[in-house]
Amino acid sequence: MTPKSLHLNKLLKLFELREQPLVSAVRAELRAERDKLLGYKDGGGDFHAPFWFDAKLHVQDLVDLPTSTTARIAASKQRQRLYPLLKDGFLSWFDVVRRRTNERVGWGEVSAHNHYVFPDLDLTVKVDNLLSLRIGEDSYRLVYPYFAEAPVLSERWARVALWVMSEALPRFSITNMEVLDVLRSRGYRGSQIFLKGDEDALFNDRYAQLAALMDELRSEYQL
């Protein structure tokens, strides 16, 4: 398999998929790779990026997320179904975060991102676009979003995601990291899910399966 560069969010979705849904997702990845090589542009951009941008502004009290979501939908009807669900999921999660502390919860001025290389796998994992929360004066939380409508993010792969985050961002404590399944308002925190020591093996084995499937199908797309 040729060297790949993938967002952690996309890897988690692929890791969770099985059988025919996985094959369909891999075929979509290969079509996108082929089209990029041929110079085609889909013109769609990242579907979730505008929502996540607004969610960060909401945390900073710079926009009202329900209002900005309405505006985003008006700009593109393709967002009509999922953006309200994302908005509700995020606001429900954020409300719980605030209710569980007496401290003020707001934006944290922390720059945390990295493109982490797994040299043995010829893979670079992009761990970026995190939401940084400041809780009170001394605490912070780095939140990585999982956006997929399906499959649901399991605790097993959330745990592996936290391990990847801790490897990619070594100057931050895993206890201050969280993976957020936005649509389901489900956060997996490093302070509550403890690593078992098998995360490296789980990641490597599952990616090897994914890479083998990609290699098997590549010739169908002239890659």
Secondary structure per residue as TSV (DSSP state, phi and psi in degrees):
chain	resnum	aa	ss	phi	psi
A	1	M	-	360.0	137.2
A	2	T	-	-69.6	156.0
A	3	P	-	-55.7	138.1
A	4	K	E	-121.3	151.4
A	5	S	E	-128.6	113.9
A	6	L	E	-132.4	144.2
A	7	H	E	-69.5	143.6
A	8	L	H	-55.5	-38.3
A	9	N	H	-57.7	-45.2
A	10	K	H	-69.1	-40.2
A	11	L	H	-59.9	-42.5
A	12	L	H	-60.6	-42.4
A	13	K	H	-62.4	-45.3
A	14	L	H	-65.2	-38.1
A	15	F	H	-64.5	-34.9
A	16	E	H	-75.7	-28.4
A	17	L	-	-72.2	152.7
A	18	R	-	-137.8	155.1
A	19	E	H	52.8	-132.5
A	20	Q	H	-62.3	-40.1
A	21	P	H	-58.0	-36.0
A	22	L	H	-67.8	-44.3
A	23	V	H	-59.5	-43.3
A	24	S	H	-62.6	-41.3
A	25	A	H	-67.1	-39.6
A	26	V	H	-66.1	-40.9
A	27	R	H	-60.5	-39.5
A	28	A	H	-63.2	-39.9
A	29	E	H	-62.7	-42.6
A	30	L	H	-69.5	-37.9
A	31	R	H	-62.2	-42.1
A	32	A	H	-64.3	-39.3
A	33	E	H	-64.1	-44.5
A	34	R	H	-62.2	-45.7
A	35	D	H	-64.0	-36.1
A	36	K	H	-64.4	-42.5
A	37	L	H	-63.7	-32.7
A	38	L	T	-83.4	-4.5
A	39	G	T	86.7	11.4
A	40	Y	-	-79.4	147.2
A	41	K	-	-123.1	130.7
A	42	D	-	-81.0	-21.4
A	43	G	-	73.6	2.6
A	44	G	-	-89.1	-28.4
A	45	G	-	69.2	-170.9
A	46	D	-	-82.1	115.8
A	47	F	T	-56.9	-40.3
A	48	H	T	-87.8	-15.0
A	49	A	H	-58.6	-45.8
A	50	P	H	-61.5	-39.2
A	51	F	H	-62.2	-48.0
A	52	W	H	-65.3	-35.0
A	53	F	H	-60.1	-45.3
A	54	D	H	-68.1	-36.0
A	55	A	H	-62.1	-40.0
A	56	K	H	-65.2	-40.5
A	57	L	H	-65.9	-34.4
A	58	H	H	-61.9	-43.0
A	59	V	H	-61.5	-32.1
A	60	Q	T	-84.6	1.9
A	61	D	T	62.0	30.0
A	62	L	S	-97.9	-23.7
A	63	V	S	-140.9	161.6
A	64	D	-	-97.9	117.5
A	65	L	H	-60.2	-42.5
A	66	P	H	-58.7	-39.5
A	67	T	H	-68.2	-44.7
A	68	S	H	-67.8	-32.3
A	69	T	H	-65.1	-41.7
A	70	T	H	-59.9	-40.7
A	71	A	H	-67.7	-39.2
A	72	R	H	-64.1	-39.3
A	73	I	H	-67.5	-38.7
A	74	A	H	-62.4	-30.8
A	75	A	H	-79.7	-22.6
A	76	S	-	-155.2	112.5
A	77	K	G	-66.6	-15.6
A	78	Q	G	-63.5	-18.7
A	79	R	G	-90.0	-0.8
A	80	Q	T	-61.8	-35.7
A	81	R	T	-86.0	-48.2
A	82	L	H	-85.9	-32.4
A	83	Y	H	-61.0	-41.7
A	84	P	H	-62.2	-35.4
A	85	L	H	-68.5	-40.6
A	86	L	H	-62.7	-43.5
A	87	K	H	-59.8	-48.1
A	88	D	H	-64.0	-41.3
A	89	G	H	-63.1	-44.2
A	90	F	H	-66.6	-46.2
A	91	L	H	-65.2	-36.2
A	92	S	H	-63.9	-44.7
A	93	W	H	-62.5	-46.4
A	94	F	H	-65.1	-35.5
A	95	D	H	-64.0	-40.6
A	96	V	H	-64.9	-41.6
A	97	V	H	-56.9	-45.2
A	98	R	H	-70.4	-35.4
A	99	R	H	-72.8	-20.2
A	100	R	T	-87.9	5.8
A	101	T	-	-143.0	150.7
A	102	N	S	-88.8	-5.8
A	103	E	S	-85.3	159.5
A	104	R	-	-72.9	134.9
A	105	V	E	-110.3	122.5
A	106	G	E	-153.1	-159.7
A	107	W	E	-78.3	136.3
A	108	G	-	-104.8	130.0
A	109	E	-	-83.2	68.0
A	110	V	-	-121.9	126.5
A	111	S	-	-96.9	111.9
A	112	A	-	-138.7	111.9
A	113	H	-	-165.7	155.0
A	114	N	E	-166.1	149.4
A	115	H	E	-106.0	101.8
A	116	Y	E	-92.6	128.6
A	117	V	E	-96.5	129.4
A	118	F	E	-104.4	90.2
A	119	P	G	-61.0	-34.4
A	120	D	G	-69.3	-18.6
A	121	L	G	-105.9	-1.0
A	122	D	T	51.5	45.7
A	123	L	E	-133.4	134.6
A	124	T	E	-114.4	125.2
A	125	V	E	-104.1	123.9
A	126	K	E	-87.6	115.1
A	127	V	E	-114.2	88.1
A	128	D	-	-147.1	-178.5
A	129	N	-	62.9	36.1
A	130	L	-	-77.5	152.3
A	131	L	E	-93.9	127.0
A	132	S	E	-106.1	117.8
A	133	L	E	-102.1	139.7
A	134	R	E	-107.0	124.5
A	135	I	E	-116.2	108.8
A	136	G	T	69.3	-149.4
A	137	E	T	-93.1	-26.0
A	138	D	T	-119.1	-10.5
A	139	S	E	-109.4	152.4
A	140	Y	E	-143.4	165.4
A	141	R	E	-145.7	132.4
A	142	L	E	-102.4	119.3
A	143	V	E	-113.8	121.5
A	144	Y	E	-104.0	130.7
A	145	P	E	-90.6	140.0
A	146	Y	E	-114.9	120.0
A	147	F	-	-103.8	-15.3
A	148	A	-	-58.3	135.7
A	149	E	S	-69.7	-38.1
A	150	A	S	-149.8	141.5
A	151	P	S	-82.7	165.5
A	152	V	-	-66.3	141.2
A	153	L	-	-74.0	123.6
A	154	S	-	-87.1	161.4
A	155	E	H	-63.0	-33.8
A	156	R	H	-60.3	-50.0
A	157	W	H	-79.3	-23.2
A	158	A	H	-65.1	-38.9
A	159	R	H	-63.2	-43.3
A	160	V	H	-64.2	-38.3
A	161	A	H	-62.3	-41.0
A	162	L	H	-62.8	-38.3
A	163	W	H	-62.9	-45.2
A	164	V	H	-59.8	-44.0
A	165	M	H	-59.3	-43.1
A	166	S	H	-67.2	-32.8
A	167	E	H	-71.6	-40.6
A	168	A	H	-75.6	-27.3
A	169	L	-	-125.4	67.0
A	170	P	T	-67.5	-17.4
A	171	R	T	-83.9	-0.4
A	172	F	S	-114.3	149.8
A	173	S	-	-82.3	137.6
A	174	I	G	-62.5	-24.7
A	175	T	G	-67.5	-15.5
A	176	N	G	-104.8	17.5
A	177	M	E	-111.0	153.0
A	178	E	E	-149.5	140.3
A	179	V	E	-107.2	124.8
A	180	L	E	-111.2	116.9
A	181	D	E	-80.6	96.1
A	182	V	G	-62.1	-48.4
A	183	L	G	-61.1	-30.1
A	184	R	G	-104.0	6.6
A	185	S	T	54.8	31.4
A	186	R	E	-109.2	116.1
A	187	G	E	-103.8	139.1
A	188	Y	E	-113.9	109.5
A	189	R	E	-99.5	142.0
A	190	G	T	-66.0	-19.0
A	191	S	T	-82.0	-10.4
A	192	Q	T	-119.0	-22.6
A	193	I	S	-111.3	113.4
A	194	F	-	-93.0	138.5
A	195	L	-	-65.4	146.4
A	196	K	-	-106.3	-5.8
A	197	G	S	91.7	-5.2
A	198	D	-	-105.2	7.2
A	199	E	H	-62.9	-40.4
A	200	D	H	-59.3	-47.8
A	201	A	H	-65.1	-42.0
A	202	L	H	-60.3	-45.1
A	203	F	H	-63.1	-50.0
A	204	N	H	-63.3	-42.7
A	205	D	H	-66.4	-43.6
A	206	R	H	-69.5	-38.0
A	207	Y	H	-68.5	-34.9
A	208	A	H	-60.8	-39.9
A	209	Q	H	-64.4	-43.2
A	210	L	H	-64.1	-43.7
A	211	A	H	-63.8	-39.0
A	212	A	H	-64.0	-40.3
A	213	L	H	-65.4	-41.9
A	214	M	H	-61.8	-44.0
A	215	D	H	-63.4	-36.6
A	216	E	H	-63.7	-34.7
A	217	L	H	-97.0	-10.4
A	218	R	H	-58.1	-40.8
A	219	S	G	-62.7	-25.5
A	220	E	G	-67.4	-17.4
A	221	Y	G	-115.1	19.5
A	222	Q	T	55.2	41.6
A	223	L	-	-112.0	360.0
